[in-house]
Each structure stands twice: as structure tokens, then as C-alpha cells.
């Protein structure tokens, strides 16, 4: 039986990277558990972590007595890392840095990684002294090891260094900065290792990236735990503020053991979603629908209506406190709102109070969202539509123009504006058509605002305005002659 003596070189070059691969597996598990917080960057981080984990296992595989298998594993891990892993990492960082138009650049990085992988596969240094076993790979027989190493340095400079330097110029969260620091550490270790042919630095130094990433994960857990702790500390105050009343109230009467299926859950969730996402434009509509349904549910009992309204206020403020952490101010506001509800003598006064608080909370939330990538993405979509509304626009055109997937742009646009992209496109076309109809025929107007069929244009126009295009023209002429 053959034994491999464990020395410092093997420990740093093989065992340490393999340990780091296990640490990355832990990071991946954590990212999976909190992927709702990482958002759309999660799958890209997952691709990088899996590919980099395979890459770090390479030195240990090279110590195994499986010559043919380890050569092909070596090829596979390099192809996967530089073609998929590195571009996916940068794209994930771009998403978290709110860079919305990076997709085409990432495609270029992936293509560059694939081209380098082909170069690596057909270069003799890949097979070292086993070249004679693969005669068909003599195509690049003149390439030296140093040329392969320096080409990889050039590759990671483009794939890692330049994007990270660009991202550091943006406004970033602390956790994202730590992730980028880990990537720069990875670049430094790989560059020094390749240029000096010191593989202990190449692999051992690269493994330190895992330490930086685990620190980022630890800090993220700390922040989350702190928010949960603060939220818990204010729970009793929130409950007290919710039910602040000048006289004792028996709330058991309003909350039976069984769920009442007549309760307007749908309307309540619609209002909470509008407030939490900062959709100010639809808050009034949601409040009106909810209070109307809640009044019917309460069977016009003012006391029941007050209790249920305070329950909804509690939910809105509870979410706002967890997001902002501004507990003291919000609790005081909720307490005052509860007092005002108890003093109210009719349904209208309570409705107005609920509308006022819902609008204020939505506005505060909207101020936070205004600076986010979602708002900028929506502005890009609107700009594209306003520029090209007269063309035959499909969702794929919009997605390609802003550099995001079709599903992402449709979801973000709906969340921010409360309407679909196609609905917005119709609104723009009908608005433009109102002006054109004053001087052009119905058919000419239809084609100039992007409709391929004047009959369909007339149907859409009437649905939006309540008038056919000809009726609109007739009314306009009548008004102009008065």
C-alpha cells in the first residue's frame, strides 16, 4: 500500500483548500436558507460557490492514484469555474449593487472564460508528461506553461479585478463590500500564485476567500438577530399601543376561536402589500375596499369596527418597525392613532384615520424604494416604451433593452407601478392617440401609435376612454367650435 506523507506543502496546497470547500458548502446552505433576503442574486452566488468548491477540491483529487480521471477532473473544474462560476459571481454582485444593465457584459465574461478554457484544454502543459497519451491535442504544442499561467492572470483581471473596482465605486451595503473584498483576495492569491508558480499561495491564499465570506455571513446573521431582538423588545409596547383605550375593552368577544370566513382577508392583504411596497397611488382604493368590507363584516357595529381597524394598524406599523427599526417614533404614532380611533364617533372618521396612516407609511416606504434598483429599472422600462411606443413592442424587446430577464422586468414593474408593462404601453399609446386624432384619421393614428389594426385600436381606445375614436374626434370638434 502506498502512503503519501503529509507535509506543509500538501497541507496548504490540498488539505486547506478542501477544508475551505466545506466552508463554502456551509455558506451555500446559509444562502439557501435566507435566499428570500438575497433575492435574485442567490442562484448566481450558488453557481459560483458550487463551481469554486469543485475547483478547490482539485489539488486533493490530484493526490489520488487515478491518473486519467484526475486529468479530466482538472479540465472540468477549470472550464466550469471560468466559464460559469466567475461570471455568475460578478453578476450576483452586480444585482446586489443595484446594477441593472450588466447582463450583456456578463455574457462577454462568460464567452471570454470559455475561450480561455479551450486554450487551456488544447495546451500541452495541461497534460504535462501525459501528452503522449492524447495525440490529438498537439494543436498548440508550442504553448509553454508560463503562457498558460499569464493568460489566466489576464483572464481573471478582466473577470474579477475590473468589475470589482467598478462595483466599489457604487453605493454598497457593508455585506456586499465584504463579499467584494473576498473576491479581490481571491484575485490577489491567484495572481501571485500563477506568476511565481507557488501553488501553496494559489490554492491556500484562494481559500482565505472563504474566511471573508463566512465573516460576511456572520455579520449578516448578527444584523438579522439584532433586528429580531429589537422587534421582540417592542412587541409588548406595540400590543399596548394597539389597544390603547380610555376604558377597558373585552377583546375576546371580537376574536372567536374559529376563523370567520366572512372576514375580508383578501382586502386586508391587498392593503398591507400596497403599504409595504410603497404603492401610494393605490392605497386610497385599497383602504376604501377594505373599510367597506370590514363595515359589512362588523355588521355596522362601531366597537367591532374600531377593534378590527386597530388590528390592521398594528400589522402595518409592525412591518414598518421591523424594516426601519425606528420603533419609538412609530410606536408613539400607533399609540396616538389607537387613541384617536377610540375617540371616533362614526365610521367615516375611522376610515379617514386609517387612510391617513396607510398613506403616510406607504410614502415613507416609497422614499426608501425610490433610490433602489427597482425604481431605476422601472424608469428605464418607461423610457424605452415612451421612445418606441409606435413600434411593435413585445416583452422580450423590453427585457433585452434593460438587460434583465422577462420574468424579472414584469414582476418589478408590477410591484412598483401596480400595473403590467402592457397596460402601461396601452396607456401611453392611447394618450398619444388623443393628440393625433385631432389632426389625423383613425387609421393613420392607429398605425402611428403602434397598432397594426385600426379596428383593434378602436376597441382599445373605447375601453380606455369610454368613446370610440370617431366619437372622440366629433366631441373635440364640437368643443372647438363653441
C-alpha positions as CSV (number, residue, x, y, z in Angstrom):
1,X,0.0,0.0,0.0
2,X,1.3,3.4,-0.9
3,X,1.3,6.2,1.6
4,X,1.5,9.9,1.0
5,X,3.4,11.8,3.7
6,X,1.6,14.9,4.9
7,X,3.9,17.9,4.8
8,X,3.3,21.6,5.0
9,X,3.1,21.9,1.2
10,X,0.4,19.3,0.9
11,X,-1.4,20.7,3.9
12,X,-1.6,24.2,2.5
13,X,-2.0,23.3,-1.2
14,X,-4.5,20.4,-0.8
15,X,-6.0,19.9,2.6
16,X,-6.6,23.6,3.4
17,X,-8.4,24.3,0.1
18,X,-10.5,21.1,0.7
19,X,-11.4,22.5,4.1
20,X,-12.3,25.8,2.5
21,X,-14.6,23.9,0.1
22,X,-16.5,22.6,3.0
23,X,-16.8,26.1,4.4
24,X,-18.2,27.3,1.1
25,X,-20.7,24.5,1.3
26,X,-21.8,25.9,4.7
27,X,-22.1,29.4,3.1
28,X,-24.2,27.9,0.3
29,X,-26.5,26.3,2.8
30,X,-27.0,29.6,4.7
31,X,-27.5,31.5,1.4
32,X,-30.2,28.9,0.5
33,X,-32.0,29.4,3.9
34,X,-32.0,33.2,3.5
35,X,-32.4,33.3,-0.3
36,X,-35.5,35.4,0.1
37,X,-33.3,38.2,1.5
38,X,-30.6,37.8,-1.1
39,X,-33.2,37.9,-3.8
40,X,-32.4,37.3,-7.5
41,X,-28.6,37.2,-6.7
42,X,-29.0,33.9,-4.9
43,X,-28.9,31.5,-7.9
44,X,-25.8,33.3,-9.3
45,X,-23.9,33.0,-6.0
46,X,-25.0,29.4,-5.8
47,X,-23.4,28.7,-9.3
48,X,-20.2,30.3,-8.2
49,X,-20.0,28.5,-4.9
50,X,-20.6,25.1,-6.4
51,X,-18.1,25.7,-9.2
52,X,-15.5,27.1,-6.8
53,X,-16.0,24.2,-4.4
54,X,-15.2,21.8,-7.2
55,X,-12.2,23.9,-8.1
56,X,-10.8,23.8,-4.6
57,X,-11.2,20.0,-4.5
58,X,-8.8,19.7,-7.4
59,X,-5.5,19.6,-5.5
60,X,-6.8,16.8,-3.3
61,X,-8.1,14.8,-6.3
62,X,-4.6,15.2,-7.9
63,X,-3.1,13.3,-5.0
64,X,-5.3,10.3,-5.8
65,X,-3.9,7.3,-7.8
66,X,-6.4,7.9,-10.7
67,X,-4.3,9.5,-13.4
68,X,-6.9,9.6,-16.2
69,X,-9.8,10.7,-14.0
70,X,-7.8,13.4,-12.3
71,X,-6.7,14.9,-15.6
72,X,-10.3,15.2,-16.8
73,X,-11.5,16.5,-13.4
74,X,-8.8,19.1,-13.7
75,X,-10.1,20.2,-17.1
76,X,-13.8,20.1,-16.0
77,X,-13.2,22.3,-12.8
78,X,-11.3,24.9,-14.8
79,X,-14.0,25.1,-17.6
80,X,-16.8,25.3,-15.1
81,X,-15.2,27.9,-12.9
82,X,-14.0,30.3,-15.5
83,X,-16.9,29.9,-18.0
84,X,-19.8,29.8,-15.5
85,X,-18.6,30.4,-11.9
86,X,-16.7,33.7,-12.2
87,X,-19.2,35.4,-14.5
88,X,-22.1,34.2,-12.2
89,X,-20.2,35.7,-9.1
90,X,-19.8,39.1,-10.8
91,X,-23.5,39.1,-11.9
92,X,-24.6,38.3,-8.4
93,X,-22.6,41.2,-7.0
94,X,-24.0,43.5,-9.7
95,X,-27.5,42.5,-8.7
96,X,-26.8,43.3,-5.1
97,X,-25.1,46.5,-6.1
98,X,-28.3,47.5,-8.0
99,X,-26.5,47.5,-11.4
100,X,-29.4,46.6,-13.8
101,X,-27.7,46.7,-17.2
102,X,-24.9,44.2,-16.6
103,X,-26.2,41.1,-18.4
104,X,-24.5,41.7,-21.8
105,X,-21.2,42.4,-20.0
106,X,-21.6,39.1,-18.1
107,X,-22.2,37.2,-21.4
108,X,-18.9,38.7,-22.6
109,X,-17.1,37.5,-19.5
110,X,-18.6,34.0,-19.9
111,X,-17.5,33.9,-23.6
112,X,-14.0,35.0,-22.6
113,X,-13.9,32.3,-19.9
114,X,-15.0,29.7,-22.5
115,X,-12.4,30.8,-25.0
116,X,-9.7,30.6,-22.3
117,X,-10.9,27.1,-21.3
118,X,-10.5,25.9,-24.9
119,X,-7.0,27.4,-24.9
120,X,-6.2,25.6,-21.7
121,X,-7.6,22.3,-22.9
122,X,-5.5,22.3,-26.0
123,X,-2.3,23.5,-24.4
124,X,0.3,20.8,-23.6
125,X,1.0,22.0,-20.0
126,X,-2.5,20.8,-19.1
127,X,-1.3,17.2,-19.7
128,X,2.2,17.7,-18.5
129,X,4.1,14.4,-19.0
130,X,0.9,12.6,-20.2
131,X,0.8,14.4,-23.5
132,X,1.8,11.3,-25.4
133,X,-1.5,9.6,-24.4
134,X,-3.6,12.2,-26.2
135,X,-2.0,12.7,-29.6
136,X,-4.9,14.8,-30.9
137,X,-4.0,17.6,-28.5
138,X,-0.8,18.5,-30.3
139,X,-2.6,21.5,-31.9
140,X,-0.9,24.0,-29.5
141,X,2.3,22.2,-29.0
142,X,4.3,25.4,-28.9
143,X,2.5,26.9,-25.8
144,X,4.5,27.0,-22.7
145,X,3.4,26.7,-19.1
146,X,4.2,30.3,-18.4
147,X,2.0,31.4,-21.3
148,X,-0.9,29.4,-19.8
149,X,-0.4,30.9,-16.4
150,X,-0.1,34.5,-17.7
151,X,-3.2,34.1,-19.8
152,X,-5.1,33.0,-16.7
153,X,-3.9,36.2,-14.9
154,X,-5.1,38.3,-17.8
155,X,-8.5,36.4,-17.7
156,X,-9.1,36.9,-14.0
157,X,-8.0,40.5,-14.3
158,X,-10.9,41.1,-16.7
159,X,-13.3,38.7,-15.0
160,X,-12.7,39.7,-11.4
161,X,-10.4,42.8,-10.8
162,X,-12.0,45.3,-13.2
163,X,-15.6,44.5,-12.3
164,X,-14.8,44.7,-8.5
165,X,-13.1,48.0,-8.9
166,X,-16.1,49.3,-10.8
167,X,-18.5,48.0,-8.1
168,X,-16.5,49.6,-5.3
169,X,-17.3,53.0,-6.9
170,X,-21.1,52.3,-6.2
171,X,-23.0,52.8,-3.0
172,X,-22.9,49.4,-1.4
173,X,-24.1,47.7,1.8
174,X,-21.4,46.5,4.2
175,X,-22.1,42.8,3.5
176,X,-21.7,43.4,-0.3
177,X,-18.4,45.2,0.3
178,X,-17.1,42.2,2.3
179,X,-18.0,39.9,-0.5
180,X,-16.1,42.0,-3.0
181,X,-13.1,42.1,-0.6
182,X,-13.2,38.3,-0.6
183,X,-13.2,38.3,-4.4
184,X,-10.2,40.8,-4.5
185,X,-8.4,38.5,-2.1
186,X,-9.1,35.6,-4.4
187,X,-7.7,37.5,-7.4
188,X,-4.6,38.5,-5.5
189,X,-3.8,35.0,-4.3
190,X,-4.3,33.5,-7.8
191,X,-2.2,36.2,-9.5
192,X,0.7,35.8,-7.1
193,X,0.5,32.0,-7.2
194,X,0.4,31.9,-11.0
195,X,3.2,34.4,-11.6
196,X,5.5,32.7,-9.1
197,X,4.3,29.2,-9.7
198,X,3.8,28.9,-5.9
199,X,0.7,26.6,-5.7
200,X,0.5,26.8,-2.0
201,X,-0.2,30.5,-2.4
202,X,-2.5,29.9,-5.4
203,X,-4.8,27.4,-3.5
204,X,-4.1,28.3,0.1
205,X,-4.5,32.0,-0.5
206,X,-7.6,31.5,-2.5
207,X,-9.1,29.5,0.4
208,X,-8.9,32.6,2.6
209,X,-11.8,34.0,0.5
210,X,-13.9,31.5,2.3
211,X,-13.0,33.1,5.6
212,X,-14.0,36.6,4.3
213,X,-17.3,35.2,3.0
214,X,-18.1,33.4,6.3
215,X,-17.4,36.7,8.1
216,X,-19.9,38.4,5.8
217,X,-22.4,35.6,6.6
218,X,-21.7,36.0,10.4
219,X,-22.3,39.8,10.2
220,X,-25.5,39.2,8.3
221,X,-26.7,36.8,11.0
222,X,-25.8,39.4,13.6
223,X,-27.7,42.1,11.9
224,X,-30.7,39.9,11.5
225,X,-30.6,38.7,15.1
226,X,-30.3,42.3,16.3
227,X,-33.4,43.3,14.3
228,X,-35.4,40.3,15.6
229,X,-34.3,41.1,19.2
230,X,-35.3,44.8,18.8
231,X,-38.5,43.7,17.2
232,X,-39.2,41.4,20.2
233,X,-38.4,44.0,22.7
234,X,-41.0,46.3,21.3
235,X,-43.7,43.6,20.9
236,X,-45.3,44.4,24.3
237,X,-45.2,48.1,23.6
238,X,-46.8,47.5,20.2
239,X,-49.6,45.4,21.7
240,X,-50.3,48.0,24.4
241,X,-50.3,50.8,21.8
242,X,-52.6,48.8,19.5
243,X,-55.3,48.6,22.1
244,X,-54.9,51.9,23.9
245,X,-58.4,52.9,25.0
246,X,-59.8,55.2,27.6
247,X,-62.0,52.4,29.0
248,X,-61.3,48.6,29.4
249,X,-62.5,46.5,26.5
250,X,-63.2,42.8,26.4
251,X,-61.4,41.8,23.1
252,X,-62.3,38.1,23.4
253,X,-65.7,39.0,22.1
254,X,-64.2,40.1,18.8
255,X,-61.8,37.2,18.3
256,X,-63.7,33.8,18.3
257,X,-61.8,30.5,18.4
258,X,-62.7,29.7,14.8
259,X,-61.6,31.8,11.8
260,X,-64.6,33.7,10.5
261,X,-64.6,33.1,6.7
262,X,-66.6,36.3,6.2
263,X,-63.6,38.4,7.3
264,X,-62.1,40.4,4.4
265,X,-58.7,38.7,4.4
266,X,-58.1,39.4,0.7
267,X,-58.8,43.1,1.1
268,X,-56.6,43.4,4.2
269,X,-53.6,41.6,2.5
270,X,-54.0,43.9,-0.6
271,X,-53.8,47.0,1.6
272,X,-50.8,45.6,3.6
273,X,-49.0,44.8,0.4
274,X,-49.6,48.3,-1.1
275,X,-48.3,49.9,2.1
276,X,-45.3,47.7,2.5
277,X,-44.2,48.2,-1.2
278,X,-44.8,51.9,-1.2
279,X,-47.6,51.9,-3.8
280,X,-49.0,55.3,-2.8
281,X,-51.2,55.6,-5.8
282,X,-53.4,52.6,-4.9
283,X,-53.6,53.0,-1.1
284,X,-56.8,55.0,-1.2
285,X,-58.5,52.4,-3.3
286,X,-57.4,49.6,-1.1
287,X,-58.5,51.4,2.1
288,X,-61.9,52.1,0.6
289,X,-62.4,48.4,-0.4
290,X,-61.2,47.2,3.0
291,X,-63.2,49.5,5.1
292,X,-66.4,48.8,3.1
293,X,-65.9,45.1,3.5
294,X,-64.9,45.5,7.2
295,X,-68.0,47.5,7.9
296,X,-70.2,44.8,6.5
297,X,-68.3,42.2,8.4
298,X,-68.8,44.2,11.7
299,X,-72.5,44.4,10.9
300,X,-72.3,48.1,11.4
301,X,-71.1,47.7,15.0
302,X,-68.8,50.7,15.7
303,X,-67.0,48.9,18.5
304,X,-66.2,45.9,16.4
305,X,-65.1,48.1,13.6
306,X,-62.7,50.1,15.9
307,X,-61.0,46.9,17.2
308,X,-60.6,45.4,13.7
309,X,-59.2,48.7,12.4
310,X,-56.6,48.9,15.2
311,X,-55.7,45.3,14.3
312,X,-54.9,46.4,10.8
313,X,-53.0,49.4,12.0
314,X,-50.9,47.2,14.2
315,X,-50.0,45.0,11.3
316,X,-48.9,48.0,9.2
317,X,-46.8,49.5,11.9
318,X,-45.3,46.2,12.9
319,X,-43.9,45.6,9.4
320,X,-42.7,49.2,9.3
321,X,-40.8,48.9,12.6
322,X,-39.1,45.6,11.5
323,X,-38.0,47.2,8.2
324,X,-36.8,50.6,9.6
325,X,-36.0,49.9,13.3
326,X,-37.5,53.3,14.1
327,X,-39.5,51.8,17.0
328,X,-40.0,54.7,19.4
329,X,-41.4,57.1,16.9
330,X,-43.7,54.6,15.2
331,X,-45.0,53.2,18.5
332,X,-45.9,56.7,19.6
333,X,-47.7,57.2,16.3
334,X,-49.6,53.9,16.7
335,X,-50.5,54.7,20.2
336,X,-51.9,58.1,19.2
337,X,-53.8,56.5,16.3
338,X,-55.3,54.0,18.7
339,X,-56.5,56.8,21.0
340,X,-58.0,58.7,18.1
341,X,-59.9,55.6,16.9
342,X,-61.4,55.1,20.4
343,X,-62.5,58.8,20.4
344,X,-64.1,58.5,16.9
345,X,-67.9,58.6,16.9
346,X,-68.6,57.4,13.3
347,X,-67.2,55.1,10.6
348,X,-66.1,58.0,8.4
349,X,-63.7,59.4,10.9
350,X,-62.1,56.0,11.4
351,X,-61.8,55.5,7.7
352,X,-60.0,58.8,7.3
353,X,-57.6,58.0,10.1
354,X,-56.8,54.6,8.5
355,X,-56.3,56.2,5.1
356,X,-54.0,58.9,6.6
357,X,-51.7,56.4,8.4
358,X,-51.6,54.0,5.5
359,X,-50.7,56.8,3.1
360,X,-48.0,58.1,5.4
361,X,-46.4,54.6,5.9
362,X,-46.6,53.9,2.2
363,X,-44.9,57.3,1.5
364,X,-42.1,56.5,3.9
365,X,-41.6,53.1,2.3
366,X,-41.7,54.7,-1.1
367,X,-38.9,57.1,-0.1
368,X,-36.7,54.1,0.6
369,X,-37.6,52.3,-2.6
370,X,-37.1,55.5,-4.7
371,X,-33.3,55.0,-4.6
372,X,-33.4,51.3,-5.2
373,X,-32.7,49.4,-8.4
374,X,-36.3,48.6,-8.9
375,X,-37.2,52.2,-9.3
376,X,-34.4,52.8,-11.7
377,X,-35.4,49.7,-13.7
378,X,-38.9,50.9,-14.0
379,X,-37.7,54.3,-15.2
380,X,-35.6,52.5,-17.9
381,X,-38.6,50.5,-19.0
382,X,-40.8,53.6,-19.2
383,X,-38.2,55.4,-21.2
384,X,-37.9,52.6,-23.7
385,X,-41.7,52.4,-24.1
386,X,-42.0,56.2,-24.4
387,X,-39.3,56.1,-27.1
388,X,-40.6,53.1,-29.0
389,X,-44.4,53.0,-28.4
390,X,-45.0,53.4,-32.2
391,X,-43.2,50.2,-32.9
392,X,-44.3,46.6,-32.5
393,X,-43.1,46.1,-28.8
394,X,-43.1,42.7,-27.1
395,X,-41.9,41.9,-23.6
396,X,-38.7,40.3,-24.9
397,X,-37.8,43.6,-26.5
398,X,-38.2,45.4,-23.2
399,X,-36.2,42.8,-21.3
400,X,-33.4,42.8,-23.8
401,X,-33.1,46.6,-23.8
402,X,-32.8,46.9,-20.0
403,X,-30.6,43.8,-19.6
404,X,-32.9,41.7,-17.4
405,X,-35.0,38.6,-17.8
406,X,-38.6,38.9,-19.0
407,X,-39.9,37.5,-15.7
408,X,-37.8,39.9,-13.6
409,X,-38.9,43.1,-15.5
410,X,-42.6,42.1,-15.5
411,X,-42.5,41.3,-11.7
412,X,-40.6,44.5,-10.8
413,X,-42.8,46.8,-13.0
414,X,-46.0,45.3,-11.5
415,X,-44.7,45.6,-7.9
416,X,-43.6,49.3,-8.3
417,X,-46.4,50.6,-10.5
418,X,-49.3,48.2,-9.7
419,X,-49.9,47.7,-13.4
420,X,-48.4,45.5,-16.1
421,X,-45.9,46.7,-18.7
422,X,-48.5,46.0,-21.5
423,X,-51.1,48.1,-19.6
424,X,-48.6,50.9,-19.4
425,X,-47.9,50.6,-23.1
426,X,-51.6,50.8,-23.9
427,X,-51.9,53.9,-21.6
428,X,-49.1,55.6,-23.5
429,X,-50.5,54.8,-26.9
430,X,-54.0,55.9,-26.0
431,X,-52.6,59.2,-24.5
432,X,-50.6,59.8,-27.7
433,X,-53.6,58.9,-29.8
434,X,-55.7,61.6,-28.2
435,X,-53.5,64.3,-29.6
436,X,-53.1,62.7,-33.1
437,X,-56.8,62.2,-33.5
438,X,-57.3,65.9,-33.6
439,X,-55.4,66.2,-36.9
440,X,-55.3,62.6,-38.4
441,X,-57.7,59.9,-39.4
442,X,-58.4,56.9,-37.2
443,X,-56.4,54.6,-39.4
444,X,-53.4,56.9,-39.5
445,X,-53.5,57.4,-35.8
446,X,-53.7,53.7,-35.1
447,X,-50.5,52.9,-37.1
448,X,-48.6,55.9,-35.7
449,X,-49.1,54.8,-32.1
450,X,-48.1,51.2,-32.8
451,X,-51.4,49.3,-33.6
452,X,-51.4,47.1,-36.7
453,X,-55.2,47.0,-36.9
454,X,-57.5,50.1,-36.8
455,X,-60.4,48.0,-35.6
456,X,-58.5,46.7,-32.6
457,X,-57.2,50.2,-31.9
458,X,-60.8,51.5,-31.8
459,X,-61.7,48.7,-29.3
460,X,-58.8,49.5,-27.0
461,X,-59.4,53.3,-27.3
462,X,-63.1,52.9,-26.3
463,X,-62.2,50.6,-23.4
464,X,-59.7,53.2,-22.1
465,X,-61.7,56.4,-22.7
466,X,-65.4,55.3,-23.0
467,X,-65.5,56.8,-26.5
468,X,-64.7,55.4,-30.0
469,X,-62.0,57.3,-31.9
470,X,-64.6,58.9,-34.2
471,X,-66.8,59.9,-31.2
472,X,-63.7,61.4,-29.6
473,X,-63.0,63.4,-32.8
474,X,-66.6,64.6,-33.0
475,X,-66.6,65.7,-29.4
476,X,-63.3,67.5,-29.9
477,X,-64.6,69.3,-33.0
478,X,-67.8,70.3,-31.1
479,X,-65.8,71.7,-28.2
480,X,-63.5,73.7,-30.5
481,X,-66.4,75.4,-32.3
482,X,-68.1,76.6,-29.1
